[in-house]
Amino acid sequence: MNYHWNWTFFFDVTDDGERYYQWILSGLGWTVTVALFSLAIALLLGSALGVIRTTPKKWLVWIGDTYVELFRNIPLIVQLFLWFNVFPELLPKAAGDFMKQDLPDVIPAILGLGLYTAARIAEQVKSGILSLPRGQTNAGLAMGLTLPQVYQYVLLPMAYRIILPTLTSESMNIFKNSSVTYAVGVLELYFQYKQIIEKTNQVLEITIVVTAIYFILAFSVNRIMALIESRTRVPGYITGGAK
Amino acid sequence: MGGFDFTVITANWEFLAKGLRYTVQVTLFAMVGGIFLGTLIAMMRLSSFKALSLFAAGYVNLFRSIPLVQVILAFYLIIPIALSIFTGQMKPIGADNSAYFTFTIFEAAYYGEIMRAGIQSIPKGQVGAGYALGLNYGQVMRYVVLPQAFRNMLPILLTQTIILFQDISLVYAIGATDFFGAADKINQRDLRPVEMYTTVAVVYFVICFSLSRVVKQLQKKIAIIR
């Protein structure tokens, strides 16, 4: 094998005066930023959608179902390209031009990833709520709570605990999926990975390092979620998957 | 920009169809290969040999924690290096070919976890009964456990295949011409983003939505049998 190992190239100076390891760190920073903001959007919107899909109002259920089907059945990269290349054309000219020229790429990228993930979280929130005994809603209503209060104090606190394991894997997914935003110009970790390969050709070293970083990221998310899981556990209640 | 220009699509439908065919081919290849490999990995993971189960757990955890785009690019670049150990010379294998290999290896980790759940859903007593009848491990797996595990997990395996079908679009990372790649290349030449990307989105939606309906029906059918 005529591959030349060179583990010290990470400290070499790049074209723009920084060092390669600094490129990796800045990529990691953007990966975490994109993932966390998208996750926040996905949790808020996903929860709202999940809730309305379990209400008695038919048209609310329809909105929620349609959203989920739409965003689940189109690949993420296609969705991002729609937001970047198609959506601005449908807007009034001034708004479209602003989006194409002045808006930093990372903002629509975060929105795109958040909206995509919201569909998956909506599905989980819905199944969490539906897994609770029907009697809980009725008991809440019989006690004089309004339907929003039943959701706030009775259903959602338990539903979230039940779906924490699946939320864990979705949070890990969003870190992985944030890599797709490189295609629309976000300078996150995968973008830097690709760029460093193009500049240095040290494929194996950089692959090992970036793989390790993604692995540690996924593992950290997993541990943080496990911590939340054990902190929020209701004594005497088995909420599956807890370790 | 003007209105929605259908002629861009009709003029290029052959190129788009070729891309879609490639997407379907990689999906089917990786599904068959991935389920086969995934079943082996699931059996290894559940085996009592520590080395085998550790290897399988490592395989699954590794591929499930790194982004697919990275795997696609890394394999595309590393396979020629690895092959050069045997052939002595570096020869690129082509983006289109490397995707078949990458997706099979990558999806095996996901299919493997599904098959593991399927195997574990079979009551232990059935394995014991099989041994009591004089079957060996291979026979118990082949005639007793796997057929049932496979049937129980069929809806989930198919759901994973729908995800795989969508994930093929990430070969964009290495410039292979799948369905999305074809549309993207046409757009680079003709500059019709609205028509091209909307078409891709609509076609993907129709295919994936219909398939997920089929899976739902199947789920109901299987639920009755059990």
Chai-1 contact restraints between the chains, C-beta under 6 A:
chainA,res_idxA,chainB,res_idxB,connection_type,confidence,min_distance_angstrom,max_distance_angstrom,comment,restraint_id
A,M1,B,S84,contact,1.0,0.0,6.0,A-B,restraint_1
A,M1,B,I85,contact,1.0,0.0,6.0,A-B,restraint_2
A,Y3,B,I81,contact,1.0,0.0,6.0,A-B,restraint_3
A,N73,B,F205,contact,1.0,0.0,6.0,A-B,restraint_4
A,N73,B,C208,contact,1.0,0.0,6.0,A-B,restraint_5
A,N73,B,F209,contact,1.0,0.0,6.0,A-B,restraint_6
A,I74,B,A201,contact,1.0,0.0,6.0,A-B,restraint_7
A,I74,B,Y204,contact,1.0,0.0,6.0,A-B,restraint_8
A,I74,B,F205,contact,1.0,0.0,6.0,A-B,restraint_9
A,P75,B,Q166,contact,1.0,0.0,6.0,A-B,restraint_10
A,P75,B,S169,contact,1.0,0.0,6.0,A-B,restraint_11
A,I77,B,S169,contact,1.0,0.0,6.0,A-B,restraint_12
A,I77,B,Y172,contact,1.0,0.0,6.0,A-B,restraint_13
A,V78,B,F180,contact,1.0,0.0,6.0,A-B,restraint_14
A,V78,B,V200,contact,1.0,0.0,6.0,A-B,restraint_15
A,V78,B,A201,contact,1.0,0.0,6.0,A-B,restraint_16
A,F81,B,Y197,contact,1.0,0.0,6.0,A-B,restraint_17
A,L82,B,Y197,contact,1.0,0.0,6.0,A-B,restraint_18
A,L82,B,A201,contact,1.0,0.0,6.0,A-B,restraint_19
A,N85,B,P193,contact,1.0,0.0,6.0,A-B,restraint_20
A,N85,B,Y197,contact,1.0,0.0,6.0,A-B,restraint_21
A,V86,B,P193,contact,1.0,0.0,6.0,A-B,restraint_22
A,V86,B,V194,contact,1.0,0.0,6.0,A-B,restraint_23
A,V86,B,Y197,contact,1.0,0.0,6.0,A-B,restraint_24
A,V86,B,T198,contact,1.0,0.0,6.0,A-B,restraint_25
A,E89,B,M1,contact,1.0,0.0,6.0,A-B,restraint_26
A,E89,B,V194,contact,1.0,0.0,6.0,A-B,restraint_27
A,K176,B,P67,contact,1.0,0.0,6.0,A-B,restraint_28
A,S179,B,P67,contact,1.0,0.0,6.0,A-B,restraint_29
A,S179,B,V69,contact,1.0,0.0,6.0,A-B,restraint_30
A,Y190,B,V69,contact,1.0,0.0,6.0,A-B,restraint_31
A,Y190,B,Q70,contact,1.0,0.0,6.0,A-B,restraint_32
A,V203,B,L77,contact,1.0,0.0,6.0,A-B,restraint_33
A,T207,B,A74,contact,1.0,0.0,6.0,A-B,restraint_34
A,T211,B,I66,contact,1.0,0.0,6.0,A-B,restraint_35
A,Y214,B,I66,contact,1.0,0.0,6.0,A-B,restraint_36
A,F215,B,S65,contact,1.0,0.0,6.0,A-B,restraint_37
A,A218,B,S65,contact,1.0,0.0,6.0,A-B,restraint_38
